Amino acid sequence: MREDEGAEAIAARLERWTGETGEVVDSSLEMVEDILRLMYVIREVPAQGPTVFEQTAYAEVADGAITKLRVACSGERLVS
């Protein structure tokens, strides 16, 4: 489990996960009462071949910025 709080820490964590080779191929967002649900699918092409992973995140928002983020990830899946 990893926990980050604050916009800069959350942005840095997302940057590490998606890296420079990641491309968003699907995404959605919706409010679930007072929390924002985000879903995104990232496609990467690392040396071992193309992979995808999906993350669903729940974000707490204050003053227009994400202040806390909880994420569940599918893990990298090799593209066949």
C-alpha positions, -999 to +999 in steps of 0.1 A: +000+000+000+012+035-009-004+067+004+003+102-009-014+134+001-013+167-017-014+176-054+024+175-060+028+141-044-002+126-063+010+141-096+045+126-090+031+092-083+009+092-115+040+103-135+060+073-121+032+049-130+026+061-165+062+070-174+073+085-207+060+057-228+025+055-215-005+064-237-041+067-224-063+046-246-095+048-226-108+069-197-139+080-178-149+099-148-180+105-127-190+117-093-200+091-068-218+113-042-189+133-028-160+115-044-147+115-080-142+081-097-116+080-125-109+051-147-081+049-173-063+024-194-027+030-202-008+013-231+029+010-230+055-004-254+085-015-232+113-037-244+095-069-236+065-059-258+032-040-256+014-040-223-018-024-209-030-018-174-062-003-160-065+018-129-096+029-111-091+058-087-112+075-062-103+111-056-111+135-028-112+171-043-110+204-025-107+239-041-106+223-075-075+201-068-071+164-059-061+162-023-062+124-018-063+095-042-070+058-037-061+035-067-067-001-077-047-014-106-051-045-129-013-049-131+005-050-164-011-073-189+009-084-220-009-075-252-013-107-274 
